Amino acid sequence: MLAAVSDARAPGSTERPRGGLPDARAPGSTERPRGGLPDARAPESTERPRGGLPDARAPGSTEHVRRNRAAWDRWAAEYAGPGLDNWAIAEPCWGIWGIPQRQAGVLPDAVDGLDSIELGCGTGYVSAWLGRGGARPVGLDNSPAQLATARQLQDRFGLRFPLIHASAEQAPFADASFDLAISEYGASIWCDPYAWIPEAARLLRPGGLLIFLVNSVLLMLTIPDTDGVPAAERLLRPYFGMHRFEWLDDESVEFHLCHGDMIRLLRGCGFQVEDLLELRPGPGATTRHPLATLEWARKWPCEEVWKARKLATSASR
């Protein structure tokens, strides 16, 4: 997730939003290339299906799932502390700048009674926020180590909900099981959108809502490859062909689409796009993660939130 992990003391996206940048303070994580060019060797990055569900059995379709599981199992210990902080806060806060829910408007006004699934739940704090609001959450994650932390936090806070070890590209649930599917830097960047978004459509009931937070396209185009250098005020890589991103010094794989491809994908999966929130931090906001300066982030969005509603006549498969 290109937006680097949020400040361990700041509520928000602690689940390594990075576009190739892990927590710069983590041992061994210095000089990590970030927001690099989509892997020219990956067929997905050039000839992508438009708005459909790729064959989940296609060659290479599980390779990135295995790689990301290994990466997150290795990184999980770094997120126990931030996970605790986010479970403990009273109001949800979003993104690397910790923008409060009352300002960001990411969640619906009411979630009471909704069956929700968090796709790529990490330490489970978003599901905890939903559970406290009266939803019936389920958390799903590719990393057993992250889920172990989530279970420990459930014990600590006395809030229980199912935690499932699985990829969001092949979720073990029946069709039309949920009213809300959400991902904050989870499946939204660590799973192939041509697999996880059709799967989210399958899981949602007609009228169900999909919400996902990702690095902005503009940030992905302007973040330098050198770790620790914030976004530039000029374009550094192509817009067309965005899809699969790989990094030189770890095995993880990320996915980022341009806006046109994302809209076509969502519509092709039976969704109606309701909103695209371009998050803007307040004038006094702080972050410990040098993806962008505050001046940059107040002029251009470094994070965005998509909201899409599953149509009653959805043809998802």
N, C-alpha and C positions, 0 to 999 in steps of 0.2 A: 504494500500500500504506500504509494509514494508519499504521502503526507507524513512522514516519520511518526514514530510513536508519540502520543501526547505526553505532556509533562506528568510525571508520576504523581505530582501533588495537585495537578489541575484536572478537574473532571473532564471527561471526554474520551477521545478515541485512543485508548491504551492498547488496542489490539494491533499494533504495529502497522499504522497507515503509512506506507513508506514509498511507494514507487521506487523501490530499490534502496531506500535508506532506512536502516534499523536505528534504534536508539544510538545516537553518536557516542553516548557514554558507556555503552556496553563493551565489555572486553572483546577485543578483536574486531570491533565493528568500524574501525576508522578506515578512511579512504575507500568507502564502498561506492562504486559507480551508481548513479541514481538517474532514474527517468531516462535510461538509455534508449537507443533506437530499438524498435521492435525487432525481434530476432529474424534476420533476413533468411535464416535457414529453416524457419518454421513455416510449413505450408499454410497454416491458419492465418498468418499475418498478411497474406496477399490475396488468396482466393477463399474468402469467407462466405459461408452460407448467409443469405440475407433473410432475417426474420424467421428462421426455422430452427428445428431441433436437429443438430448433427447426430449421426449414429453414435451412440454412447460406446459402441464396441469398436469404433474405428481405430486404426493403429495410432498410437500416441495419445489417445483420449484419456488414459489413466496415468500416463507418465508424469504429468505435472501434479496430479493428486498425490502420488507417492513422494515426489520431491518436496512438496509443500508440507506434507505430514512430517517428514524427517526434519525439515527446517524448524517447524513450529514446536516439535517435541524438544528440540535443542534450545529454543529461545524461551520456552514457557516459564522457566524459573524467574526470568526478568520481569514477568508481568503479574506475579502474585501480589506484590505491593501495590501497583497501580490498580489491579482488580479490586483489592480491598478498599482503596480510596473511593472507587466509583460505586461499589456496593453501598458505601456509607453515606453518600450525599443525599440530600433531601430532594433536590430538583435535578432532573436529567440535564446534562450539558454535553455539547456536541463538538467534535472536531478538535484539531490541535490547539485552537484558541479557547476551548472550553466555553462555547457560546451557550447560554442558558436556553432551556426549552421555551420559556416565555418570549424570548427574542427570536430564536431560530424557527420555531413552529414545525419541528420535524414530525412529532407525533400527532395523531388526531386529538381533538378536544377531549374525547372520552374513549377509553379502551375497555371499560367495565363490561365483562361478559364475553369478550372476544377470545376466540381460540387463536393464539399467535405462535409463529415459529420464527426463531432467530437463526438465520442461515450463516454459519460461521460465528458461533456465539463466544468463542474464546473463554474468558473467565465468567461469562454469563451475566454481566451487569445490566445490559439492556433488557434482558428477560426479567431480571429482578425489578427493574423500574416498571415494566409492564405488569408484573405480578402484583406489585403494590398498588397499581392503578385499577386492579380488579380483573385483569385479563387472566386467561389460563395459558401460560407460556410453556413452550417446549424449546429447549436449546439443542442445536445440532452443531457438531464441530468435527473436523477432520483429524484433530490432534488429541490423542488420549491424555497427553500430559496437561494440556490446557483444561480438559474436562476434569481431571483430577483436582486442579486448583478450584474450578467452579464448584465441585462437590464440597471441598473444604469450606468455601465461602457460604454455601448453603447451610452447612452445619453451624457456622459461626453466627449467621444472621437468622437462623430458624425459618428460612423461606425455602420451601421445596417445590421443585418442578422437574419434569423429566429432562435428562441430559442424554443425548444420543450420539454415539460415535459413528459418523458416516460422512460421506461427501455430499455437499449440497447439489452436486450434479446427478446423484442417484439416491434420493431420500427415501427411507423405508416407511413410507406412509401411503395410505390410500388416497385416491383422487378426492379433491374437494373436502379436505380435512380441516382447513384453516380459514379464518377471516382476515388475518394480517400476516404478511411475511415481511421481515425486516432484516437488514444487514448494514452494520456500520463497520466498514473496512473488514468485512469477513468474506463471505462468498463474493461480495460485490467487486473485489479485486483479485482474490486468490483462486477463483474458479472461472472457467471459460464461460463468458456470458452466453455463448451459443448453446451451452448445456444447462447452466443453472437457471437462467431466466425462463426457458420453457418448462423446466422442472418446477419453478415457483408458480407458474401459471397452472400447472397440473394440480399442485397442492391447494391452491386457493379455490374457495367457493365463488360462484358468480357474484359479482359486486365486491369481492375481496380486494384488499389494498396491498400493494407492494411498495415498500419504502427502502431505498438504499442510498448510503452515503459513500462517496468516492472522492479521489483527488480530482480537481477540475481539469478539463482538457487543456486549458490555458497553462496551468502549472506544469503539466506533463510536457508541454512544448517548450517551456522556458527554463526548466530546472537544469542546471549544469550537470555533467557527468561526474564532476569532482565532489566527493563527499564534503559536507560542511559549508558549501557555497550556496547562498540563497538564489531564488529564481531571478533571472535576468529580465531586462526590459526589452528583450528582442527574442525572436523565435530562433530556437536552436536545433529543431528537428522537424521532420515532415508531419503534417496533419493527416494526410491521406495514408492509409495502410496501418493505422494504429490498431493493435490487437494484443499480441503477445510480447511481453517484456521479460528479458532475462538479464542476469547480472553476472559479472565476471568472477566474483569471489564468494558466491554461495550458490546452493542448488535451487533456490526458490524461483518461482515463475509467477508473474503477475499479468493481469489483463486489463486493458483500458481501451475503450472505443471512442471514436469521434461522435459528435452529436447526431449527425445524420444516420450513421449506422445504428446507434442506440435506439433512435426513434423507430426506424424500420424494424428492428428486432422486436421491440416491445409491441408494436402494432401487429406484426406477424404472429406473435404469440397470444393475441387476443386481448391486449391491454389498450386502454385509452390513457394517454399521458395527461395527468391532471396538473402537474406543477414541476418546475425545475427551480429549486431553491439554490441561489448562489450565496453562500455564507460569507458574511462580512463582519469581521471582529469590530468591537467598539474601540474608540480612540485610546483607551487605557489598557487594552488587552495585552497579555504577555504570553509568550511561549518559549520553551527552552529548545525548540527544534528549528534549525535554520533553513527550513524549506523556503521561506519567504520572510522578508522584513514586514513589520506592521505597516509601514508606508505602502509597500507593494500590495499587501493583502487588503488594504482599504481602498486601493484603486482598482484591483482586479481580483476576482474570486480565486482562492486556492483550493476550495472544497465546494462540492455541489451535492445536492440531495434530489434524487428523482422520486416522484410519486406517480404511480400508475394504477388504474382501477381495472380489474378483470371484468370484461363485458359479459353480460348474461348469455350472449350467443357465441362465446369464445370457442375457437376451433383448436385450442391448445391440445398437444398430444405428448 
